Amino acid sequence: MSQSRDSKLNPSRLTRRRMLQATGAGGVTMVPGLGHMGWAQAQDKPAIGTWPAGSQGNTVYVAAAVPLTGTYAVQGADELKGWELAVEHINTNHPLMKTLAPKVNNGVLGKKVELKSADSAAKPNQALQAAQTFINQNKVILLTGSTSSAVAVAMNKFAQREKILYMPGISGSNDTTGKDCVRYGFRQGYFGEMAANSIGPILLKTFGRDRKMAFMTPDYTYGHTTTESTERFLRDKGGWKTVTNQVSPLGTQDFSQYLTNIANSGAEFLMNVNWGRDAVLSSQQAKQFGLLPKMTLVLPYQIPFFAKEAGVDISEGVFAATDFWWTLEDKYPLAKQFVEAFQKKFGYRPEWGAENAYVSFAHWARMVTETGSFYPPDVIKHWEKGEKIPSLVGDVHYRPEDHQCVRPVFVVRGKAKKDMRNAEDFWEVVDTQRGEDVIQSPTAFGCKLGDYT
């Protein structure tokens, strides 16, 4: 990127030469547009990304580009609520936030945190445009939001180029912290490989070996990598055979051609990797076609609000791997605090998108406050120590090699309506897998982190 192009995209970014030219006696720096600032380590830490412009003043801004329209809108809205609650808790010293990030003190490093948001519609270009606007107008110091892994991968590259920290929120693709990993990106949630290695054993235990399965796969990075991981586990560990893999575009309304092919395939299991509204529609249409319950439906990567939207008659008995389910409050005290706080504010129990969002912001706040600086390379290096830190479901850590959080994955099974304790009691947690047991090696998916500066 040329200097003129770089300045146009990000006016707050300053080159080392420009900063040194502006440095006077005693390390006091005069930079046009930024006012009069004293930087003790001006020569050691030139401006980078939106630093230090984004952390001058009383408020720092974080930004979420999240789908509020389109096939992932319901899940995106749930995520956004998780980020909103996290910011509120950061600014008010909520006991839960103080447990996750003890050095938070009515904000982060003496500054209030404010969340900006925009609708990405799960489209990479729209998300990138929103992120650039947030940089130009608010000098945001943290970017988040994806729900679509196509957005997460694009935002990864953007964050690395712009040198601004990025936490994707929901992103199920192996590639996000695999071949498309970046130094400036950190993922808190689980993904396709972890889901496959968690749900695989219980499927083999429940249904035995040598079964026939049909996949329904959304045609982008999340779908392809999650199908690949699930297929590989069941094939290699249990001799299961894929008789057809029906690949459909994101936002498909009519799945009849794909379901016809599945109906004629001889499959015993329908492995639905579709997500959001696509998963709901394809499963409802599978029932209308008579495939369900003739075939056994499996959701390798669980979809928030699936049971509520598709109906309990479809989700009953369905196995799914997930990041979080609210009944984990019975086992984890911090999960109980979160569920109660979320329900009080928003009127329903959180799905896992909200949990993922909340914990992501809490971990960011912890790393910044422990570093004692907003300077991105220092925050990243502290994060890369890989220390055990609390989450809502026990202690976790981030791997320095790929910036992936090593955390538990839960397997749930859909409840029958007669067994539900309340109107939101859709799933029973039937298994818990340790993150260390279901994650691949840090180098397995080709991660090569970029530069700090």
C-alpha positions as CSV (number, residue, x, y, z in Angstrom):
1,M,0.0,0.0,0.0
2,S,1.4,3.4,-1.0
3,Q,1.8,6.2,1.6
4,S,-0.9,8.3,0.0
5,R,-3.3,5.4,-0.1
6,D,-2.5,4.5,3.5
7,S,-3.1,8.1,4.7
8,K,-6.4,8.2,2.8
9,L,-7.7,5.0,4.4
10,N,-6.5,5.8,7.9
11,P,-5.7,9.4,8.6
12,S,-4.7,8.5,12.2
13,R,-1.8,6.3,11.1
14,L,1.6,8.1,11.3
15,T,4.8,6.9,9.9
16,R,7.9,6.6,12.1
17,R,9.6,9.4,10.1
18,R,6.7,11.8,10.5
19,M,6.5,11.2,14.2
20,L,10.3,11.6,14.7
21,Q,10.2,14.8,12.7
22,A,7.5,16.1,15.0
23,T,9.4,15.2,18.2
24,G,10.9,18.0,20.1
25,A,13.1,18.4,23.1
26,G,12.2,16.2,26.1
27,G,10.2,13.7,24.0
28,V,7.2,16.1,23.7
29,T,5.5,15.5,20.4
30,M,3.5,17.9,18.3
31,V,1.4,16.1,15.7
32,P,-1.1,17.9,13.5
33,G,-4.6,16.8,14.3
34,L,-3.7,15.1,17.5
35,G,-3.0,18.1,19.7
36,H,-0.2,18.4,22.2
37,M,0.9,15.1,23.7
38,G,3.9,13.9,25.8
39,W,5.0,10.5,24.8
40,A,7.7,9.1,27.2
41,Q,8.7,6.5,24.7
42,A,8.0,8.4,21.5
43,Q,11.1,7.2,19.6
44,D,10.5,3.6,20.7
45,K,6.8,3.4,19.9
46,P,5.8,5.3,16.8
47,A,2.1,5.6,16.0
48,I,0.5,2.5,14.7
49,G,-3.1,1.8,13.6
50,T,-5.3,4.1,15.6
51,W,-2.8,4.3,18.5
52,P,-2.3,6.7,20.2
53,A,-5.0,8.9,18.6
54,G,-7.7,6.3,19.6
55,S,-6.8,6.4,23.3
56,Q,-6.5,10.1,23.8
57,G,-9.4,11.7,25.7
58,N,-11.9,10.2,28.1
59,T,-13.5,7.5,25.9
60,V,-12.2,4.7,23.8
61,Y,-14.3,3.2,21.0
62,V,-14.8,-0.4,20.0
63,A,-16.8,-1.4,17.0
64,A,-18.9,-4.4,15.9
65,A,-19.9,-5.1,12.2
66,V,-22.6,-7.7,12.8
67,P,-25.4,-9.1,10.6
68,L,-28.7,-7.5,11.6
69,T,-30.4,-8.3,8.3
70,G,-30.2,-11.4,6.1
71,T,-29.9,-15.1,6.9
72,Y,-27.8,-14.6,10.1
73,A,-29.7,-11.6,11.5
74,V,-31.1,-13.4,14.6
75,Q,-27.8,-14.7,15.6
76,G,-26.1,-11.4,15.0
77,A,-28.5,-9.5,17.2
78,D,-27.8,-12.0,20.0
79,E,-24.1,-11.4,19.6
80,L,-24.6,-7.6,19.7
81,K,-26.4,-7.9,23.0
82,G,-23.5,-9.8,24.5
83,W,-21.1,-7.0,23.5
84,E,-23.5,-4.4,24.8
85,L,-23.7,-6.1,28.2
86,A,-19.9,-6.5,28.3
87,V,-19.3,-2.8,27.7
88,E,-21.9,-1.9,30.4
89,H,-20.2,-4.3,32.9
90,I,-16.7,-2.9,32.0
91,N,-17.9,0.6,32.7
92,T,-19.7,-0.2,35.9
93,N,-17.3,-2.6,37.6
94,H,-19.9,-5.5,37.6
95,P,-18.8,-8.3,39.8
96,L,-18.7,-10.8,36.9
97,M,-16.5,-8.6,34.8
98,K,-14.2,-7.9,37.8
99,T,-13.8,-11.7,38.1
100,L,-12.9,-12.1,34.4
101,A,-10.9,-8.9,34.2
102,P,-9.9,-7.8,37.7
103,K,-8.1,-4.6,36.8
104,V,-11.1,-3.1,35.0
105,N,-12.0,0.0,37.0
106,N,-15.1,1.9,35.7
107,G,-13.7,1.5,32.3
108,V,-10.3,0.4,30.8
109,L,-7.1,2.3,31.9
110,G,-9.1,5.2,33.2
111,K,-11.3,5.5,30.1
112,K,-14.9,4.7,29.4
113,V,-15.6,2.2,26.7
114,E,-18.2,2.9,24.0
115,L,-19.5,0.4,21.5
116,K,-20.3,1.4,17.9
117,S,-22.2,-1.0,15.6
118,A,-23.3,-1.4,12.1
119,D,-25.2,-4.0,10.0
120,S,-22.8,-6.2,8.0
121,A,-25.6,-8.4,6.5
122,A,-22.9,-11.2,6.7
123,K,-21.3,-9.6,3.6
124,P,-17.5,-9.1,3.7
125,N,-17.5,-5.9,1.7
126,Q,-20.2,-4.3,3.8
127,A,-18.3,-5.3,7.0
128,L,-15.1,-3.8,5.7
129,Q,-16.7,-0.6,4.7
130,A,-18.3,-0.3,8.2
131,A,-14.9,-1.0,9.8
132,Q,-13.2,1.7,7.7
133,T,-15.9,4.2,8.7
134,F,-15.4,3.4,12.4
135,I,-11.6,4.0,12.0
136,N,-12.0,7.2,10.2
137,Q,-14.8,8.7,12.4
138,N,-14.1,7.1,15.8
139,K,-10.5,5.9,15.8
140,V,-11.7,2.6,17.2
141,I,-9.1,0.5,19.1
142,L,-10.9,-2.9,18.7
143,L,-12.9,-4.4,15.9
144,T,-15.3,-7.3,16.3
145,G,-18.2,-9.0,14.6
146,S,-18.5,-11.6,11.9
147,T,-21.0,-14.5,12.4
148,S,-20.1,-15.4,8.8
149,S,-16.6,-16.7,8.6
150,A,-16.2,-15.2,5.2
151,V,-16.5,-11.8,7.1
152,A,-14.1,-13.0,9.8
153,V,-11.4,-14.0,7.2
154,A,-11.8,-10.7,5.4
155,M,-11.7,-8.7,8.7
156,N,-8.6,-10.7,9.8
157,K,-6.7,-9.4,6.8
158,F,-8.0,-5.9,7.2
159,A,-7.1,-5.8,10.9
160,Q,-3.6,-7.0,10.2
161,R,-3.1,-4.4,7.5
162,E,-4.5,-1.6,9.6
163,K,-2.8,-2.8,12.8
164,I,-6.0,-2.8,14.9
165,L,-7.0,-5.7,17.2
166,Y,-9.8,-7.9,16.0
167,M,-11.9,-10.5,17.8
168,P,-14.3,-12.2,15.3
169,G,-17.1,-13.3,17.6
170,I,-18.9,-16.3,16.0
171,S,-16.6,-17.8,13.3
172,G,-16.8,-21.6,12.7
173,S,-14.2,-21.9,10.0
174,N,-11.0,-23.8,10.7
175,D,-9.3,-21.2,8.5
176,T,-9.9,-18.2,10.9
177,T,-7.1,-19.3,13.2
178,G,-5.7,-21.7,10.6
179,K,-4.3,-20.6,7.2
180,D,-6.0,-17.2,7.5
181,C,-4.8,-16.4,11.0
182,V,-3.2,-13.0,11.7
183,R,-1.1,-11.5,14.5
184,Y,-3.8,-8.9,15.2
185,G,-6.7,-11.5,15.5
186,F,-7.8,-13.6,18.5
187,R,-10.7,-16.0,18.5
188,Q,-12.4,-17.0,21.8
189,G,-15.1,-19.3,20.4
190,Y,-14.9,-22.9,19.1
191,F,-14.9,-23.9,15.4
192,G,-15.5,-26.7,13.0
193,E,-12.6,-29.0,13.9
194,M,-13.3,-28.7,17.7
195,A,-17.0,-29.3,17.1
196,A,-16.4,-32.4,14.9
197,N,-14.0,-33.9,17.4
198,S,-16.5,-33.3,20.2
199,I,-19.7,-34.6,18.6
200,G,-18.0,-37.4,16.8
201,P,-17.4,-39.7,19.8
202,I,-21.0,-39.5,21.0
203,L,-22.4,-40.2,17.5
204,L,-20.2,-43.4,17.3
205,K,-21.2,-44.5,20.8
206,T,-24.9,-43.9,20.1
207,F,-25.2,-45.2,16.6
208,G,-22.3,-47.5,16.0
209,R,-20.0,-47.9,13.0
210,D,-20.3,-48.0,9.2
211,R,-23.3,-45.7,8.8
212,K,-24.3,-43.6,5.7
213,M,-24.5,-39.8,5.9
214,A,-25.5,-36.9,3.7
215,F,-24.1,-33.4,4.2
216,M,-25.8,-30.1,3.6
217,T,-23.0,-27.5,3.3
218,P,-23.1,-23.7,2.9
219,D,-20.8,-22.7,0.1
220,Y,-18.1,-20.8,1.9
221,T,-15.2,-21.3,4.3
222,Y,-17.2,-22.2,7.4
223,G,-19.3,-24.8,5.6
224,H,-16.5,-26.5,3.7
225,T,-14.1,-26.7,6.6
226,T,-16.8,-27.9,9.1
227,T,-18.0,-30.6,6.7
228,E,-14.4,-31.7,6.0
229,S,-13.7,-32.0,9.8
230,T,-16.9,-33.9,10.6
231,E,-16.6,-36.2,7.6
232,R,-13.0,-37.0,8.4
233,F,-13.6,-37.9,12.1
234,L,-16.6,-40.2,11.4
235,R,-14.9,-41.8,8.4
236,D,-11.5,-42.4,10.1
237,K,-12.8,-43.3,13.5
238,G,-16.0,-45.1,12.7
239,G,-16.1,-46.1,9.0
240,W,-19.0,-43.8,8.2
241,K,-19.5,-43.0,4.5
242,T,-20.6,-39.8,2.8
243,V,-23.1,-40.7,0.1
244,T,-23.7,-37.1,-1.0
245,N,-22.7,-33.6,-0.1
246,Q,-25.2,-31.0,-1.2
247,V,-23.6,-27.5,-1.4
248,S,-25.9,-24.5,-1.5
249,P,-25.3,-20.7,-1.6
250,L,-25.7,-18.6,1.5
251,G,-29.3,-17.3,1.8
252,T,-31.0,-20.2,-0.2
253,Q,-34.7,-20.2,0.3
254,D,-35.7,-23.3,-1.6
255,F,-33.7,-26.5,-0.8
256,S,-35.9,-28.9,-2.8
257,Q,-33.3,-29.8,-5.4
258,Y,-30.7,-30.6,-2.7
259,L,-33.2,-32.6,-0.6
260,T,-34.3,-34.6,-3.6
261,N,-30.7,-35.7,-4.1
262,I,-30.4,-36.6,-0.4
263,A,-33.7,-38.5,-0.5
264,N,-32.3,-40.7,-3.4
265,S,-28.9,-41.2,-1.8
266,G,-29.6,-43.9,0.8
267,A,-28.3,-41.8,3.6
268,E,-29.3,-42.7,7.2
269,F,-28.1,-39.4,8.7
270,L,-28.6,-35.8,7.6
271,M,-25.6,-33.8,8.7
272,N,-26.9,-30.2,8.3
273,V,-23.9,-27.8,8.4
274,N,-26.1,-24.9,7.2
275,W,-26.4,-22.1,9.7
276,G,-28.8,-19.4,10.8
277,R,-32.0,-19.1,8.8
278,D,-30.6,-21.5,6.2
279,A,-30.4,-24.2,8.8
280,V,-33.9,-23.6,9.9
281,L,-35.4,-23.5,6.4
282,S,-33.5,-26.6,5.2
283,S,-34.5,-28.6,8.2
284,Q,-38.1,-27.6,8.0
285,Q,-38.2,-28.5,4.3
286,A,-36.4,-31.8,5.0
287,K,-39.3,-32.6,7.4
288,Q,-41.9,-31.6,4.7
289,F,-40.1,-33.8,2.2
290,G,-40.4,-36.8,4.6
291,L,-36.7,-37.1,5.2
292,L,-37.2,-36.4,8.9
293,P,-37.6,-38.3,11.1
294,K,-36.8,-41.1,8.5
295,M,-33.2,-39.8,8.6
296,T,-31.5,-38.7,11.8
297,L,-30.7,-35.0,11.8
298,V,-27.4,-33.9,13.3
299,L,-26.1,-30.3,13.7
300,P,-22.3,-30.6,13.9
301,Y,-22.0,-26.9,14.7
302,Q,-25.0,-25.8,16.7
303,I,-27.1,-22.8,15.6
304,P,-28.4,-20.3,18.3
305,F,-32.2,-20.1,18.2
306,F,-32.5,-23.2,16.0
307,A,-34.9,-25.1,18.3
308,K,-37.1,-22.0,18.8
309,E,-37.3,-21.2,15.1
310,A,-37.4,-24.7,13.5
311,G,-39.6,-26.1,16.2
312,V,-39.2,-28.7,19.0
313,D,-40.6,-31.4,16.8
314,I,-37.5,-31.0,14.6
315,S,-34.9,-30.4,17.3
316,E,-36.0,-33.2,19.6
317,G,-33.3,-35.9,19.8
318,V,-30.9,-33.9,17.7
319,F,-27.2,-34.0,18.7
320,A,-25.3,-30.7,18.3
321,A,-21.9,-29.4,19.4
322,T,-22.0,-26.0,21.0
323,D,-19.9,-23.3,22.7
324,F,-22.4,-22.7,25.6
325,W,-25.9,-23.5,26.7
326,W,-27.6,-21.6,29.5
327,T,-28.3,-24.6,31.8
328,L,-24.5,-24.8,32.3
329,E,-25.3,-22.3,35.1
330,D,-26.0,-25.3,37.2
331,K,-22.3,-26.3,37.0
332,Y,-20.5,-23.0,36.6
333,P,-21.1,-20.1,39.0
334,L,-19.8,-17.5,36.5
335,A,-22.2,-18.8,33.9
336,K,-25.1,-18.4,36.3
337,Q,-24.1,-14.7,36.9
338,F,-24.0,-14.1,33.2
339,V,-27.3,-15.8,32.4
340,E,-29.0,-13.8,35.2
341,A,-27.5,-10.5,34.2
342,F,-28.3,-11.1,30.5
343,Q,-31.9,-12.2,31.2
344,K,-32.5,-9.2,33.4
345,K,-31.4,-6.8,30.7
346,F,-32.8,-8.4,27.6
347,G,-35.7,-10.6,28.8
348,Y,-34.5,-14.0,27.6
349,R,-31.7,-16.4,28.4
350,P,-28.6,-15.9,26.3
351,E,-27.7,-18.2,23.4
352,W,-24.0,-19.0,22.8
353,G,-23.4,-16.1,20.4
354,A,-24.0,-13.7,23.3
355,E,-21.8,-15.7,25.6
356,N,-19.0,-15.7,23.0
357,A,-19.3,-12.0,22.5
358,Y,-19.3,-11.1,26.2
359,V,-16.3,-13.3,27.0
360,S,-14.4,-12.0,24.0
361,F,-14.7,-8.4,25.3
362,A,-13.9,-9.4,28.8
363,H,-10.7,-11.1,27.7
364,W,-9.7,-8.1,25.7
365,A,-10.3,-5.8,28.7
366,R,-8.2,-8.2,30.8
367,M,-5.3,-8.1,28.4
368,V,-5.2,-4.3,28.0
369,T,-5.5,-3.6,31.7
370,E,-2.8,-6.2,32.6
371,T,-0.6,-4.7,29.9
372,G,-1.2,-1.2,31.2
373,S,-1.3,0.2,27.7
374,F,-3.4,0.3,24.6
375,Y,-0.3,0.0,22.4
376,P,-1.3,-3.0,20.2
377,P,2.0,-4.8,19.9
378,D,2.4,-4.8,23.7
379,V,-1.2,-6.1,24.2
380,I,-0.6,-8.8,21.7
381,K,2.7,-9.9,23.3
382,H,1.0,-10.1,26.7
383,W,-1.8,-12.1,25.2
384,E,0.7,-14.5,23.7
385,K,2.0,-15.5,27.1
386,G,-0.8,-18.0,27.0
387,E,-1.6,-17.8,30.7
388,K,-4.7,-19.5,32.1
389,I,-7.5,-17.0,32.6
390,P,-11.1,-17.5,33.7
391,S,-14.1,-17.8,31.3
392,L,-17.8,-18.6,32.1
393,V,-17.0,-22.3,31.8
394,G,-13.7,-22.6,33.6
395,D,-10.2,-21.6,33.0
396,V,-9.0,-21.3,29.4
397,H,-5.9,-20.1,27.5
398,Y,-5.0,-18.6,24.1
399,R,-2.3,-20.4,22.1
400,P,0.6,-18.1,21.1
401,E,1.1,-20.0,17.8
402,D,-2.4,-19.3,16.3
403,H,-4.2,-17.0,18.8
404,Q,-7.0,-19.6,19.3
405,C,-8.6,-20.0,22.7
406,V,-8.4,-23.5,24.1
407,R,-11.8,-23.9,25.8
408,P,-14.4,-26.6,26.4
409,V,-16.9,-27.7,23.8
410,F,-20.3,-29.1,24.9
411,V,-22.5,-31.6,23.2
412,V,-26.3,-31.1,23.6
413,R,-29.3,-33.1,22.6
414,G,-32.7,-31.6,21.8
415,K,-35.4,-32.2,24.4
416,A,-38.9,-33.4,23.8
417,K,-41.5,-30.7,24.6
418,K,-42.8,-32.7,27.6
419,D,-39.4,-32.7,29.2
420,M,-38.8,-28.9,28.9
421,R,-38.6,-27.1,32.3
422,N,-39.6,-23.8,30.7
423,A,-40.1,-22.2,27.3
424,E,-36.3,-21.9,26.7
425,D,-35.3,-25.3,27.9
426,F,-34.6,-26.7,24.5
427,W,-31.4,-28.6,25.0
428,E,-29.8,-31.0,27.5
429,V,-26.0,-31.0,27.9
430,V,-25.0,-34.6,27.4
431,D,-21.2,-34.4,27.2
432,T,-18.3,-32.0,27.8
433,Q,-15.0,-32.2,26.0
434,R,-11.8,-30.5,27.2
435,G,-10.4,-28.1,24.6
436,E,-7.0,-29.7,24.8
437,D,-8.6,-33.0,23.7
438,V,-10.5,-31.8,20.7
439,I,-8.3,-29.1,19.2
440,Q,-5.7,-29.8,16.4
441,S,-2.0,-28.9,16.7
442,P,-1.3,-25.2,16.2
443,T,0.4,-25.9,12.9
444,A,-2.1,-28.4,11.4
445,F,-4.1,-25.8,9.4
446,G,-1.2,-23.7,8.2
447,C,-1.3,-20.7,10.5
448,K,1.5,-18.2,10.0
449,L,1.0,-15.1,12.1
450,G,2.1,-11.8,10.6
451,D,4.2,-9.0,12.0
452,Y,3.6,-6.9,15.1
453,T,4.3,-3.7,13.4
